[in-house]
Amino acid sequence: MKPLQISPETAIMLAEKLKLPLEQIMHMPQHILIQKMMDLEKDQQSTKK
């Protein structure tokens, strides 16, 4: 599996927000990363209410 096609800045931001190592972010399957990002967005929206 090839690494995700995202910028280094985006990868660092995702690693910090998802509290995961950068290497894990870069080698994570795209569909799993998208799901984690959606979960993160739901959590952020629920805390704003």
C-alpha positions in Angstrom: 0.0 0.0 0.0 1.4 3.4 -0.9 1.4 6.3 1.5 -1.5 8.8 1.4 -1.2 11.7 -1.0 -1.5 14.4 1.6 0.8 17.3 2.4 3.2 17.0 5.3 1.4 19.9 7.1 -1.9 18.1 6.8 -0.4 14.9 8.1 1.1 16.6 11.1 -2.3 18.4 11.8 -4.2 15.1 11.6 -1.6 13.3 13.8 -2.0 15.9 16.5 -5.8 16.0 16.3 -6.3 12.3 16.2 -3.5 11.7 18.8 -1.8 9.1 16.5 1.8 8.8 15.4 2.6 10.5 12.1 3.8 7.2 10.6 0.4 5.6 11.4 -1.4 8.4 9.7 0.7 8.2 6.6 0.2 4.4 6.2 -3.5 4.3 7.3 -5.9 3.1 4.6 -7.8 6.1 3.2 -11.2 4.9 4.1 -10.2 4.4 7.8 -8.6 7.9 7.9 -11.8 9.5 6.5 -13.9 7.7 9.1 -11.7 8.9 11.9 -11.9 12.4 10.5 -15.7 12.2 10.4 -15.7 11.0 14.0 -13.5 13.8 15.0 -15.8 16.3 13.3 -18.8 14.9 15.1 -17.0 15.2 18.5 -16.1 18.8 17.7 -19.7 19.7 16.7 -21.1 18.0 19.8 -18.8 20.0 22.1 -19.8 23.3 20.5 -23.5 22.8 21.3 
